[in-house]
């Protein structure tokens, strides 16, 4: 049958499926709760500052300590002295910047070329010529070198002079440096060289010991490959000539050097000292060191944090309340469902109060933090079981972790431990597990919490000894949680009358007095209830609803028939009591079983969820048999269907709606003759569509896809109920 499978039945009938807006009193409650929680956090933070620090903050460097002092919360500060040392060290490692002047290089080569241009005519014209006179005037030192060695031919001299120019050019291009005393603060042993003044950021790093200096110029020239094949005299000639013409062209640029040091200083991260909660800062009988004095000074500064100590808690609690409001609205936790609302508020508020008190008054040592002793797992376990929603409990554990993150403050370790404890508590009890499963939850939690504590401690690099001690505390926390949950959960079930898994399992016991009475006094109703329970549980499991709640609701949905069993057809043996009554009186008796069932349910203190199934399993449907009979009795006179309808309300949960459909299907299919799978499936669908068309399912949040699944499940189960058997031949007795 083609259909839009995900359409909600409320939308099909034109009703809005959106949640109604928050009531004014709900907003007022949220604002008041936020204010109280914020004041609590402010009180905790301020009291902790004054109680835990004032005694220790009086000490200065060199004072004798009279009491041990432990850091209450994770604490960090910038160590100015250590930061200054780090900055000075990095500045000293910055290489100085030198610039090789192209102008000087060009001037040196022009000077040499001028010498070369005068030397040629001087050799040709002799020492008395004009060129020779100019040569001696402009280059007296170089001229004397030429005069001192006249054994070379013109060609040999020309070759040496050309080689000299090549060596001079190579040295000048590479840079001849005059190291400045201003770069002595650098201990890197490297200099940065800029060869193009127009591009100061393009630099070449050179090892200081390998560069050419004015002091080592002759040695550098002699070591060059160009001179390796020359005779010693020629090599010395070239060396002397190069030394005469060479000029230093590499000079320290103080502006660029200082800029590099400043950039390095700006990029240096401040040295931040981090101290974890529980660390012993001061020991009794010892003298306060300089490092300890700096830490105490940082604590003094943080004590006077001004308005932030008031604004921050309020903003953070506003953030948590916003998240909590989203969670509550997602799970329809509002004042309209007061029991769930106040249960959630009570558990969340209790956890907030306990966490604040633990953080304020519990003195944590080196090997113990707040997260390993808080009963986080207990609270999420109770939430998951009492509200029957693990997703809500997991989301609540995230909120608890964020709260602890603020209270600790800023401890990722405590955040992770609290989160794992919350999720562990949620998942520690399996679905449909007996109450003894709570005892098994203790060892499960002990393993989960201890392993998580161990791994998280190693992750944040805590001392192994401290991690092992905290893991032991976490294991003890898990074991105690299992024991306390066994004590608290039944008590809260009784006070709140809520349908936990354990309560439902206990109610499903067929030896419960009311079910035993039903079995004896109304056996037909008992068998009918068992069959309805079978159908309802299977269908709810198939659509993802609570099958256990549906089964228990089906067991009890007709307990109002026990005292009037003879008036209901499933308990009659041939004689029908209604033959003697008018239709109006008969329908009153039939309708009364819902009211009587509610009264008995309240006497038995059945959970509200089970009472809802009893009250809603007929909705506002018309009792068609007696309505038709009334029409016949009155000879066609006008008769109101409302007088022959159940008082409702319509099913308001998927479980109650499924029990209604199962109740209808189980009773109606008994009238089928030779039922086949196809005939059952069609008949069941017609029954479901009848309830759908009359609007009985409008409040149940069932979808058309759910109805299709319910039909197939009912047909499958009932096919098993109505299966045929082979006829065995009678034994022939001779």
Secondary structure, DSSP 8 states (H G I E B T S, - for coil): ----TT-BHHHHTT---S-----HHHHHHHHHHHHHHHHHHHHHHHHHHHHHHHHHHT--TT-B--S-EE--S-EEEE-HHHHHHHHHHHHHTS-EEEEE-HHHHHHHHHHHHHHHHHHHHHHHH-TTSHHHHHHHHH-HHHHHHHHH---S-HHHHHHHHHHHHHHHHHHHHH-EE---GGGTT--SSEEEEES-TT-TT--EEEEGGGSEESSSHHHHHHTSGGGTTS-HHHHHHHHHHHHHH----EEE-HHHHHHHHHHHHHHS---EEEE-TT-EEE-TTSB--HHHHHHHHHHHHHHT-TTHHHHHHHHHHHHHHHHHHHHHHHTT-STTSHHHHHHHHHHHHHHHHHHHHHHHH----TT--GGGTS-HHHHHHHHHHHHT-HHHHHHHHHHHHHHHHHHHTS-HHHHHHHHHHHHHHHHSS-TT--TTHHHHHHHHHHHHHHHHHHHHHHHTT--HHHHHHHHHHHHHHHHHHHHHHHHHHHHHHHHHT---HHHHHHHT-TTSHHHHHHHHH-HHHHHHHHHHHHHHHHHHHHHTS-HHHHHHHHHHTTGGGGGGGGGSGGG-SS--GGGGS-HHHHHHHHHHHHHHHHHHHHHTT--HHHHHHHHHSSTT-B-HHHHHHHHHHTTT----GGGGB-------SHHHHHHHHHHHHHHHGGG-SS--HHHHHHHHHHHHHHHHHTTTTTTS--BHHHHHHHHHHHHHHHHHHT------------
